[in-house]
């Protein structure tokens, strides 16, 4: 029994974290964002064909062509709770996290055809259990964090007035820490030493297109490579040995459409495919994250020059299955659907404040097969506020 506990816990720590960009991290996209920016957060994350701010490059680099010269600042507070058992229903644990997180975007309209901007967003997951995974001598509370920051310098070009193309260089930074890891040893289960905070740098790229065939219709598409990260020192010797100490962010592609049927109303929908099976660390046989199909719909309505309201919904297939709950005891952002609402108040033509709330529908996964006895229940809410200044 102890040997099984140890092997399960070691597999679990392939990915853990305290999300630096929480609206995606604890929602329905694994460790990835469910929304980039305060306005997208109110529309269920819709953004591939509905650019609404200077963080649009995180969804579609071409979207920066439509937002003008502006600065967008936003912050998110996540309130997330997990109740789980590990190996046996009687071995209960709870994790509670309240995490503030910033984001920023800046864009310059160089001339009618060219723009340059930078979107800074993040990703991750978090676990902060209040007890050790197993009651072993010297075992610390089971806690872990992976924080990912991505800065995306982005250039867009308009060959036609209704067609934009964009390209981003994605520069990444990671911080990883794991405490209270247990693993099988020569004489039974042992407690692994923590290596403290480990850091890694990464690089990737993204491209996108945005086209308006009719004044009332826009369509967009984007593709992002993996973000390849360097080795997380120390952890490559044990916890992350199967991926040589690397946690690469997955590649992804998507398409979106926006329709403006009447004045002031925008309806949007996105499809996103996240390729976890090709990302080192997440695709280990014991961790076994599956590729995800994400569907997002949203609406925005301009009531008057001061007020805009938004609603949205997002749903995705699960990135884990019930046979692998033990390997995901720490990486437990398992919710798959969320509802959102938001509003913007324009002080004048240049300054605005935006608020949004996301409620993730609670979900429980009951372990089966080799994970029998390891059950995970998760719930979370996100509160976003942002400020926009147009130049």
Secondary structure, DSSP 8 states (H G I E B T S, - for coil): -HHHHHHHHHHHTTS----SSHHHHTTTSTTS-S-SSHHHHHTTT--SS---STTGGGT-GGGGGGS-SEEEEEEEEEEEEEEEESSSTTSEEEEEEEEEEEEEEEEEE-SSSEEEEEEEEEEEEEEEBSS-SS--TT----EEEEEEEEEEEEEEEEEETTEEEEEEEEEEEEEEEEES-EEEETTEEEE------EEEEEEEEEEEEEEEEETTEEEEEEEE--BEE---TTGGGTTTGGGTT---B-EEEEEEEEE--STTEEEEEEEEEEEGGGSTTTT-TTT----EEEEEEEEEEE-SSSEEEEEEEEEE--SS-GGGTGGGSSS-----EEEEEEEEEESSSSEEEEEEEEEEEEEEEE--GGGTT-EEEEEEEEEEEEEEEE-
